[in-house]
């Protein structure tokens, strides 16, 4: 494929997949069930946290998680008793009820200080991506507690990880357009700072297009992909997440790989 064709092809794929019918089978459908901003934030964060494995299973288990919370995630987060939180019956792969309770306690502490999670993710002067903000969120979510096994479910950029799920969550909360897939709930954070959620499939497709050379799917690879996507659209680079996703599910795109 000629490099000059990449932007044209990716823009066409963004147009094809960045549509409301994308929501139905994607974890973003869970926060779309709510209207209260704090419900959207919490439902989105918890759904993104368990977003690995088969999409259908992720969505089904995220619905179960919301059912456990009485489909009022903010109220449950703020008011659930210690007894309720110690008896959460939930499992998604290696994520269980104890992990869910740990996150709820951390989210409660943040909401006692701020009206929105947006404040915790706000970038500081000179930061050119949201990795430092993600680290601050992790630190505040954990606080003085010992995270134990629950810590592996909270993105930790200091370890050099790609932090795929939290970047997906940030795309949901920050990015906005006229299609209504992403929420654009947090308007104090620029979409230009977002990073593409990088997983195995996205990495394969990005390398096939010459957007990424690094072989490992880690933080350095995300930052390399950031550079490539921002050269295509500096203001809204992560819209190309839809395109890289589309390449993985659209049989007509296999010839491009």
N, C-alpha and C positions, 0 to 999 in steps of 0.2 A: 504494500500500500504506500502510495506517495504521501510524504509527511504533510504536504500542503492540503491534503484532503481530510486530515484528522479532525480539525475543528468543525468542518461542515458535517461530517458524519456524526460526531458526538453531539452537535447541536440538534441534529435531526432525531437522535435517540432520546435526548432530553425532552424534546417536544412529544415524542411518542409515549414515554413512560411517566413523565411528570404530570399525571392526570388523576382525577379522583378515583378511578377504578384501581389505581395502584394501591389505595388504602386497604381495600377489602382483605387481602391475604398477607398483609404486612403488619409487624408489631405496632406500627404507628396507629393502627385502627383502635388500639386500646385507649390512649389518651383522647382520641377523637370521640370517645363515648361520653366525654364530660364537657362542661361549660365553665365551671369555676376554675380560675387560673391555677390555684394551688392544687386542685384535683388533677388538672392536666399535667402540671409539673411532676407530681408524685407518681401518677400512673405511667407517665412517660419514662421517668427515671427507673422505676422498678421493672417495667417491661423491657427497657433497653438492657438492664442488668442481666436478664435471663435470655437475651437474644443470641443464643448459639445453639446450633442443631437445626432440625427441620423447622421451617417457618410455621407449618400448621401446628406442630407441637408447641412451639413458642407462643403462638397466639392463644391456643387453647389453655395453656398453663397460666398465661398472663390474665386471662379471663377468670380462672380459678382464684388467682391471687386477689383480684378485685372483689370477687364474691366473698372471700375470707374477710375482706375489709368492709363488708357491707355496701360495696359500691359507693362508698363515701371516703376515698383514701385520705383526704386531708383531715376530716373529722376523726377518723380512726387513728391516724398518726398522732394527732394531738391529744387524744382522750383515752386510747386503749389502756387498760390496766396492766400492771405487771403480770397478773395471772393470765390475762388474755394473751399477752405477748409471749409468755413462756410455754403456751400450749398451741402454737400455730402449727397446723397440719398441712405442710406444703413441701413438695419436692419437684424440682426441675433439674434433672441430671445431678450435678454435685451441689446444687444450691438447695438449701432446706429451710425449714421453719426457723431455726436458730439464726441463720443468716438473714432472713427477712426481718426478724425482730431486731437484730443488730442495726440494720439499715434504718428501720423505723425510729429507733431511739436516736440515731444520729440526725435524721431528718427533723425530728421533733426539736432537738437542740438548736438546729439552724433556724427553724421557723420561730422559735421563741426569741431569737435575736433579729431576724429579718422577715419581712412580709413575703419575700420571694427568694427562690434559689438563685435568681438572676444576679443578685448582689455578690454572691460568693464566687461566681464565675466571671465577674467583671475583670477585664484585663487591666494591667498597669501600664504606665507610660513606658514606651520602648519595646514592649512585647509584640512580636510579629505573628504569634499564633497563640492558641489557647492551652498549650501544654502546661505552662506555669499555673494558669488558673485552675486547671484540672487537679494539679498537685495540691493547691491550696484547698480546693473542695475536699479532696481526700483527707487532708490533715484536719480540717474542721469537722468533717463527718465522723471521724474516729475520735477526735478530742483526746482525752486522757485515758480512754479505755484501751484494753489490750484486745486487738482485733482477732487474734487467733486465726482459725481457718476462714473466718468471714472476710479477712483482709484480702484474700485472693480475688474476691468478687468486686473489689473497689479499684478502679483504674489507678495505676501507680507509675506515672511517667518517669520518676527517678530511676526506675529499673530499666528504662529504655524500651518499654513496650509500645506497641502501636496504639493502644487504648481505643480499639475499634468501636466498642459499644458506647462509650461515653461521647466519642465524636459523632456517632449516629444520633444520640440524644441531643447534642448541641445543635446539630443540623435541624432537627425537629423544632427546637425551641427558638432558634435565632433566625433561620432562613425564612424568607417570605416571598411570594410572588402572587400572580392572579389565579393560580391553579387550585390553591386550597389544600395541598398535600401537607407541606410543612406549616407550622403554626405562626411563625413570626411573633411569638409572644414576648420575646425579650428584645425590645428595640434599642437598648442602650449598648448592645454588642454588635459590632459590624460583621456582616456576613463575610467580608473579605478576610477575616481572621480564622474562619472555619477551616478544618482539615477534613479530607475525605476519609470516611471509615474504611480502613484497609484490612481486608481479610484475604484468604487464599484465592478466591475467585476474582476479586477486584484486582489483586496483585498480578494474577496471570494476565488479565485483560489489559491492565496498564502497561505491562512489559511488552505484550504483543503489539501495542500501539507506539512503543518507543517513549512512553511517558515516564517510565521508571526503569532504572538499570539495576539498582541494588537487589540482591537475591533474597535477603531476609525481609520478612514483613515485621519491621520494628519501627521505632520512633524515627530513626534516620531515613527510612524508606518513606514514611509519611511526609517528612519535611521535603524530601526530594520530589515526591508527587505533588505536594503543595506548589512548588516552584513551577512545575509543568502546567498544572491546572490554572494557576494564576496568570500564566502567560496567555492562556486562552480567554479568560475572563477574570480580570483583577477584582471586580466588585462582587462577583457571585461564583467563585470557583467550584464550590461544592455542589452546584447544580449538576455537575458531571458525574456525581455519584449515581444518578439515575441512568446515565448512559453506560457506565461501566457495569452496573447491575443488568441493564438491558442486554448487553453483549453476552451475558452468561445464560440468559433464558430464551433468547431469540435465535432459532436455528438458522435464520437467514444471515446472521452475522458470523457464522463459523468460518466462512471463506476469508474473513478479514484477519483471522488469527494466524 
